[in-house]
Amino acid sequence: MSWLDVEIERLTEPGYLAGIESIAIDALRSMRSECQQAEVTVSYLRRVAQGRLDIVGAYMNGIDSASGLDSLIEELPRIIAGPVRPPGPGRLPAQFAPDAAGMELTGEIDVIFGPDEVGKLPSMGQEELAEIASNLAKVETKLSAQRHELHKQIDGIQAEIVHRYKTGEASVDSLVP
């Protein structure tokens, strides 16, 4: 189990928000920050996994084997951009990549399909490509579930902070030194 899995388990356990009503406002802000940092990391990893899955899928589903990597490289901007997202509510991240200097974040994804393996796609059979795609999809699904759980925690903490401001238990004046 990676350090990130351990951290996410800690942050999403049911007891993490136990007694939230009696936790000091500064501690709530710290808890929210912890969850937000974990969410940034998970979101980043999910995008990496999805990007690699999109590349493998595009190669499997339509890259002309005669032109192979040339076609793939030409199509990379379209492949990585992905489908146009419909308008609607969403979460705009404050940060797009984690501040994890010196940490190996993509290890689990790299084991399945590392960044250097794109050049090997033409030598892979459909069965191998399908297995890679399946394994990347499993990682992406796991990361999506973790992200969802972190959002629930962030929302719970935020709701308590907002409640305190609305009821006067907390004051904007306390933010100004």
Buried (B, 14 or more C-beta within 10 A) or exposed (E): EEEBEEBBEEBBEEEBBEEBEEBEBEEBBEBBEBBBBBBBBBBBBBBBBBBBBBBBBBBBEEBEEEEBBEBBEEBBEEBBEEEEEEEEEEEEEEEEEBEEEEEEBBEBBBEBBEEEBBEEBEEBEEEEBBBBBEBBBEBBEBBBEBBEBBBEBBEBBBEBBEEBEEEEEBEEEEEEE
